Amino acid sequence: MNLHGDPRRQRDVLRVAVGYAALIAPILHSATDVMEWIQHGFSAPQLWLNYVAFLPMAWLLLGIHALHEPRPGPIGLIGAILYGAAFTYFAHSTMVAISEHISSYDILWSRLGTIYTVHGALMVAGGLLFAGSAWRAAWLPRPSVAIFAAGIAVNLLLALVPAPDILQTLGSALRNIGLSLMGYFLVFAPGARGPKPLGGSH
């Protein structure tokens, strides 16, 4: 199939690629959280699966932003970039855990220190900026945006208030459910395919 010169088909390919990544990667990420909780720490299979999940997370919001109709304002783009930068670092931190045989999140956090916390703040800021922009634009289903933002808010609250680790996992789960719902919308909802060209399809 020749996609050159056919913007609609190019957009459809991007929509399906971003949609499936947004649908699947958060599910894999939540699965690794469950594995970590059951195992009471890290394991090599869990960390590798986590790394695979994090790789597309670095560009997911940028991809969704590029597909958004109408295009959100610059605040949404800034949020997508910050969120992507955070997950680029988180993928790196997973490789640190693999290469140094780190056995738990607490040990990883003590190894990486302030820079890990800074990227956590970037994730929160970027996620909330993107969610606010997407909510105002009203193209993505608002429940998916609200659930995503709620997960980010839970992560922020629990970073400020001491709480059991399982509650942090809850925040991540909400965030991932919101992203997966966005992915489902991109892949399966007719409204994600954009307006039909004038004169019908060719």
GULUMNU-187339 format. One record per residue (C-alpha): residue number from 0; residue in three letters; chain; x, y, z. Coordinates in Angstrom, 2 decimals. Each point is the difference from the previous one (the first is absolute). Layout:
// GULUMNU-187339
(NUM, ALA, A, (X, Y, Z));
...
//
This chain:
// GULUMNU-187339
(0, MET, A, (0.00, 0.00, 0.00));
(1, ASN, A, (1.44, 3.33, -1.09));
(2, LEU, A, (-0.57, 2.61, 2.70));
(3, HIS, A, (1.89, 2.83, -1.71));
(4, GLY, A, (-2.23, 2.92, -0.88));
(5, ASP, A, (-2.99, -1.36, 1.93));
(6, PRO, A, (-0.19, 1.89, 3.32));
(7, ARG, A, (-3.16, -1.82, 1.06));
(8, ARG, A, (1.61, -3.44, -0.28));
(9, GLN, A, (3.16, 1.28, 1.69));
(10, ARG, A, (-2.14, 1.26, 2.88));
(11, ASP, A, (-1.83, -3.32, 0.20));
(12, VAL, A, (3.30, -1.90, 0.29));
(13, LEU, A, (1.18, 2.37, 2.75));
(14, ARG, A, (-3.38, -0.26, 1.76));
(15, VAL, A, (0.12, -3.80, 0.08));
(16, ALA, A, (3.66, -0.09, 1.11));
(17, VAL, A, (-0.50, 2.53, 2.79));
(18, GLY, A, (-3.36, -1.49, 0.96));
(19, TYR, A, (1.27, -3.55, 0.44));
(20, ALA, A, (3.08, 1.24, 1.86));
(21, ALA, A, (-2.21, 2.06, 2.34));
(22, LEU, A, (-2.30, -2.99, 0.46));
(23, ILE, A, (2.67, -2.63, 0.68));
(24, ALA, A, (2.99, 1.72, 1.66));
(25, PRO, A, (-1.93, 1.19, 3.09));
(26, ILE, A, (-1.44, -3.50, 0.47));
(27, LEU, A, (3.52, -1.44, -0.05));
(28, HIS, A, (1.14, 2.66, 2.46));
(29, SER, A, (-2.80, -0.84, 2.42));
(30, ALA, A, (0.80, -3.70, -0.37));
(31, THR, A, (3.57, 0.71, 1.14));
(32, ASP, A, (-1.34, 1.89, 3.02));
(33, VAL, A, (-2.06, -3.07, 0.92));
(34, MET, A, (3.04, -2.25, -0.48));
(35, GLU, A, (2.09, 2.26, 2.24));
(36, TRP, A, (-2.69, -0.03, 2.69));
(37, ILE, A, (-0.39, -3.80, -0.09));
(38, GLN, A, (3.77, -0.59, 0.01));
(39, HIS, A, (0.67, 2.70, 2.65));
(40, GLY, A, (2.62, 1.52, -2.27));
(41, PHE, A, (1.57, -0.03, -3.43));
(42, SER, A, (0.83, -2.98, -2.20));
(43, ALA, A, (1.78, -0.20, -3.34));
(44, PRO, A, (-3.15, -0.93, -2.02));
(45, GLN, A, (-2.01, 2.72, 1.75));
(46, LEU, A, (2.65, 2.65, -0.68));
(47, TRP, A, (0.36, -0.93, -3.67));
(48, LEU, A, (-3.76, 0.09, -0.46));
(49, ASN, A, (-0.01, 3.37, 1.77));
(50, TYR, A, (2.65, 1.28, -2.41));
(51, VAL, A, (-2.04, -1.15, -3.01));
(52, ALA, A, (-3.04, 1.82, 1.42));
(53, PHE, A, (1.95, 3.21, 0.67));
(54, LEU, A, (1.50, 0.34, -3.49));
(55, PRO, A, (-3.22, 1.09, -1.75));
(56, MET, A, (-1.06, 2.04, 3.05));
(57, ALA, A, (2.73, 2.50, -0.93));
(58, TRP, A, (-1.88, 1.08, -3.15));
(59, LEU, A, (-3.62, -1.00, 0.65));
(60, LEU, A, (-1.33, 3.42, 0.96));
(61, LEU, A, (1.89, 1.62, -2.86));
(62, GLY, A, (-1.64, -2.45, -2.38));
(63, ILE, A, (-3.45, 0.68, 1.45));
(64, HIS, A, (0.67, 3.74, -0.22));
(65, ALA, A, (0.97, -0.34, -3.68));
(66, LEU, A, (-3.28, -1.81, -0.75));
(67, HIS, A, (-2.24, 2.33, 2.00));
(68, GLU, A, (-2.73, 1.71, -2.04));
(69, PRO, A, (-0.09, 2.93, 0.44));
(70, ARG, A, (3.66, 0.33, 1.03));
(71, PRO, A, (0.30, 1.00, 3.67));
(72, GLY, A, (1.89, 3.09, 1.02));
(73, PRO, A, (3.71, 0.20, 0.91));
(74, ILE, A, (-0.69, -0.90, 3.64));
(75, GLY, A, (-1.03, -3.51, -1.08));
(76, LEU, A, (3.17, -0.36, -2.07));
(77, ILE, A, (2.18, 1.17, 2.89));
(78, GLY, A, (-1.75, -2.51, 2.26));
(79, ALA, A, (0.56, -2.82, -2.49));
(80, ILE, A, (3.71, 0.86, -0.25));
(81, LEU, A, (0.46, 0.12, 3.78));
(82, TYR, A, (-1.86, -3.29, 0.46));
(83, GLY, A, (2.08, -1.62, -2.74));
(84, ALA, A, (3.26, 1.27, 1.51));
(85, ALA, A, (-0.98, -1.50, 3.35));
(86, PHE, A, (-0.70, -3.42, -1.48));
(87, THR, A, (3.19, 0.09, -2.03));
(88, TYR, A, (1.81, 0.32, 3.32));
(89, PHE, A, (-2.17, -2.66, 1.64));
(90, ALA, A, (0.95, -2.42, -2.79));
(91, HIS, A, (3.65, 0.83, 0.75));
(92, SER, A, (-0.57, -0.63, 3.71));
(93, THR, A, (-1.40, -3.43, -0.84));
(94, MET, A, (3.19, -0.81, -1.90));
(95, VAL, A, (1.99, 1.14, 3.07));
(96, ALA, A, (-2.01, -2.44, 2.13));
(97, ILE, A, (0.65, -2.81, -2.51));
(98, SER, A, (3.72, 0.65, -0.41));
(99, GLU, A, (0.67, 0.43, 3.73));
(100, HIS, A, (-2.33, -2.82, 1.13));
(101, ILE, A, (-1.99, 2.35, 2.21));
(102, SER, A, (-2.69, -1.91, 1.86));
(103, SER, A, (-2.56, 2.62, 1.07));
(104, TYR, A, (-1.40, 3.44, -0.73));
(105, ASP, A, (1.32, 1.38, 3.29));
(106, ILE, A, (3.56, -1.03, -0.88));
(107, LEU, A, (-0.37, 1.44, -3.51));
(108, TRP, A, (-1.30, 3.29, 1.38));
(109, SER, A, (2.87, 0.25, 2.48));
(110, ARG, A, (2.44, -0.76, -2.84));
(111, LEU, A, (-1.39, 2.70, -2.33));
(112, GLY, A, (-1.05, 2.55, 2.59));
(113, THR, A, (-1.11, 3.50, -0.89));
(114, ILE, A, (0.09, -0.40, -3.77));
(115, TYR, A, (-2.65, -2.74, 0.20));
(116, THR, A, (-2.22, 2.26, 2.09));
(117, VAL, A, (0.48, 2.86, -2.48));
(118, HIS, A, (-1.18, -2.19, -2.87));
(119, GLY, A, (-2.96, -1.10, 2.09));
(120, ALA, A, (-0.90, 3.68, 0.30));
(121, LEU, A, (0.38, 0.40, -3.77));
(122, MET, A, (-2.40, -2.89, -0.51));
(123, VAL, A, (-2.59, 1.57, 2.29));
(124, ALA, A, (0.34, 3.48, -1.51));
(125, GLY, A, (-0.01, -1.30, -3.58));
(126, GLY, A, (-2.92, -2.34, 0.57));
(127, LEU, A, (-2.15, 2.68, 1.60));
(128, LEU, A, (0.83, 2.57, -2.69));
(129, PHE, A, (-0.88, -2.49, -2.74));
(130, ALA, A, (-3.19, -1.09, 1.76));
(131, GLY, A, (-1.15, 3.58, 0.50));
(132, SER, A, (0.59, 0.81, -3.65));
(133, ALA, A, (-1.72, -3.19, -1.19));
(134, TRP, A, (-2.98, 0.64, 2.28));
(135, ARG, A, (-0.51, 3.48, -1.44));
(136, ALA, A, (0.39, -1.22, -3.59));
(137, ALA, A, (-2.64, -2.73, 0.64));
(138, TRP, A, (1.14, -2.36, -2.79));
(139, LEU, A, (1.13, -2.90, 2.16));
(140, PRO, A, (-2.75, -1.58, 2.12));
(141, ARG, A, (-0.14, 2.06, 3.16));
(142, PRO, A, (-0.28, -3.03, 2.33));
(143, SER, A, (3.37, -1.24, -1.30));
(144, VAL, A, (1.59, 3.40, 0.59));
(145, ALA, A, (-1.57, 0.27, 3.47));
(146, ILE, A, (1.23, -3.47, 1.06));
(147, PHE, A, (3.49, 0.76, -1.32));
(148, ALA, A, (0.09, 3.30, 1.90));
(149, ALA, A, (-1.35, -1.66, 3.15));
(150, GLY, A, (2.84, -2.51, -0.09));
(151, ILE, A, (2.54, 2.82, -0.36));
(152, ALA, A, (-1.63, 1.84, 2.92));
(153, VAL, A, (0.15, -3.12, 2.18));
(154, ASN, A, (3.70, -0.43, -0.83));
(155, LEU, A, (0.62, 3.65, 0.95));
(156, LEU, A, (-1.95, -0.25, 3.26));
(157, LEU, A, (1.76, -3.18, 1.08));
(158, ALA, A, (3.39, 1.50, -0.80));
(159, LEU, A, (-0.79, 2.72, 2.55));
(160, VAL, A, (-1.72, -2.13, 2.64));
(161, PRO, A, (1.53, -3.26, 1.35));
(162, ALA, A, (-2.15, -2.93, -1.10));
(163, PRO, A, (0.33, -3.72, -0.77));
(164, ASP, A, (1.58, -0.88, -3.34));
(165, ILE, A, (-3.21, -1.72, -1.12));
(166, LEU, A, (-1.68, 3.43, -0.16));
(167, GLN, A, (2.70, 1.27, -2.38));
(168, THR, A, (-0.78, -3.03, -2.14));
(169, LEU, A, (-3.65, 1.08, 0.04));
(170, GLY, A, (0.99, 3.40, -1.38));
(171, SER, A, (2.03, -1.63, -2.77));
(172, ALA, A, (-2.89, -2.36, -0.77));
(173, LEU, A, (-2.45, 2.90, -0.40));
(174, ARG, A, (2.47, 1.82, -2.25));
(175, ASN, A, (0.45, -3.11, -2.11));
(176, ILE, A, (-3.75, -0.63, -0.27));
(177, GLY, A, (-0.45, 3.53, -1.31));
(178, LEU, A, (2.75, -0.46, -2.59));
(179, SER, A, (-1.39, -3.36, -1.11));
(180, LEU, A, (-3.45, 1.54, -0.45));
(181, MET, A, (1.57, 2.69, -2.18));
(182, GLY, A, (1.67, -2.75, -2.02));
(183, TYR, A, (-3.28, -1.86, -0.39));
(184, PHE, A, (-1.62, 3.20, -1.25));
(185, LEU, A, (2.77, 0.56, -2.57));
(186, VAL, A, (-0.19, -3.53, -1.38));
(187, PHE, A, (-3.71, -0.77, 0.09));
(188, ALA, A, (-2.08, 3.18, 0.27));
(189, PRO, A, (-1.25, 1.52, -3.29));
(190, GLY, A, (0.50, 3.47, 1.50));
(191, ALA, A, (3.78, -0.57, 0.13));
(192, ARG, A, (0.26, -0.36, -3.78));
(193, GLY, A, (-0.47, 3.67, -0.73));
(194, PRO, A, (-2.30, 1.67, -2.50));
(195, LYS, A, (-0.60, -1.63, -3.34));
(196, PRO, A, (1.52, 1.80, -3.00));
(197, LEU, A, (-2.35, 2.09, -2.10));
(198, GLY, A, (-1.45, -1.97, -2.90));
(199, GLY, A, (0.13, -3.30, 1.88));
(200, SER, A, (2.82, -2.52, 0.34));
(201, HIS, A, (2.24, -0.85, -2.96));
//
